[in-house]
Amino acid sequence: MDGYQIIQQLRPILTGNEVIVSSNGNISRQVYHYLPQPQVYLRGSMGLPASVGLGVALARPEKTVLVILGDGNLLMGLSSLTTASYIRPENLRLLILDNHEYATTGKQATTSKVLNYDKLFEGFGIPNIETINLDDSLETVQERLQKLLSSSGLHALPAIVTSQPPKLSNIPLHPEEITRLQFES
Ligand SMILES: Cc1ncc(C[n+]2csc(CCOP(=O)(O)OP(=O)(O)O)c2C)c(N)n1
């Protein structure tokens, strides 16, 4: 399954009480185009989605904060996982869309193929939902996404995805506007 198909699968299970923080590039564009607006669309800040998600989770304790990030972003900001685990906000969830590449900038390979997500998250002390794999059925994908959102406390869900993102236009919002829309809603 492509990352954007996974993002689309979220649509029917969102309750309206979530804030989504999406990583820069394709993922933010997909979240902007396929999921209800407004969300926190990062347009830069590569490596920082989990840190931003942690901040939003602390600022909005009444919301479930779902961070959706690519493997390039995860690898660039790995240290943020220790902070998230240490502070452990009840309302923070991480969904990793791992296509083994920097798809946004021309499909250069990342190093994520060597990652063992079970051990990685175990090491960081973050409970993870069983990884979504390429050949998983739609039902399995939906079940794991549902589990991520409904599990209590900090959880992560890695998803291995193929890379065929649709060409999507840029998000027509300035970062300051994105922040304002979020905190006014
Ligand atoms: C510090 C920094 N380095 C590089 C970039 C350029 N850049 C923007 S998006 C991106 C790829 C992000 O990769 P990933 O998180 O795996 O998401 P994907 O594009 O595969 O969906 C890169 C390298 C940047 N914005 N900031």
The ligand as a Gaussian input file, in Angstrom:
#p B3LYP/6-31G(d) Opt

LIG

1 1
 C       17.186000      19.827000       7.068000
 C       16.544000      19.514000       5.749000
 N       17.186000      18.692000       4.889000
 C       16.594000      18.398000       3.705000
 C       15.382000      18.941000       3.368000
 C       14.754000      18.642000       2.022000
 N       13.662000      17.698000       2.158000
 C       12.372000      18.090000       2.191000
 S       11.288000      16.820000       2.307000
 C       12.558000      15.697000       2.279000
 C       12.284000      14.228000       2.292000
 C       11.564000      13.770000       3.545000
 O       11.649000      12.359000       3.577000
 P       10.629000      11.470000       4.363000
 O       10.395000      12.025000       5.708000
 O       11.100000      10.058000       4.292000
 O        9.266000      11.641000       3.554000
 P        8.902000      11.274000       2.018000
 O        9.401000      12.431000       1.200000
 O        9.567000       9.976000       1.671000
 O        7.407000      11.173000       2.024000
 C       13.798000      16.341000       2.194000
 C       15.105000      15.650000       2.130000
 C       14.761000      19.785000       4.306000
 N       13.547000      20.326000       4.061000
 N       15.356000      20.047000       5.490000

